[in-house]
Amino acid sequence: MMIAAALAAAAIGGADCAQASTNLDDGVYSPRSEAPSLQQAAYRRHTCVARSRTAVGYWTTTTVAGAKLGALRQCAVRTPRGLLCLVVSCS
């Protein structure tokens, strides 16, 4: 909306180019800058580890249940048939 207003003002001659360009947002932000409209809400991340005798699976997500399921799936695709994967830790 701010860009449209600046372009409209420049088109009718109400603002000179130097003033209009200083009001425009260039869209570049430092990781340390405060840009609340661009930063996502912080979510708790859960990481789980599943192990079998021959393989390990890791998964990280926002829910414990999802992290367990993902770790078990990652372990299962690396484990030969007949062996079991167990979740050994979650944080």
C-alpha positions, 0 to 999 in steps of 0.5 A: 500500500505504501508503494502504491501511494509513493508511485501515485504521488510521484506520477502526479508530481507531488513528490520528487524521486529522491523523497519517494525512493527513501519511503520505499521499502527495499525488502532487505533485512538483517537477521538482527533487525526487528522485522516482525511482519517477516519473522515467523512465530517461534515454535518448540522443536522436538527431536527424536532418535530411533535405533535398531541393531543396524540403523539410526533414524533422526527426526525434528518437528514441532510435535513429539508424536510427529518426531517419534513417527518420523524417527521410526520411519527413518530408522525403518527404511535403513533396517533389514526386515525382521529387526525392530526400531525403537525410539530411544530418546526425544528432546 
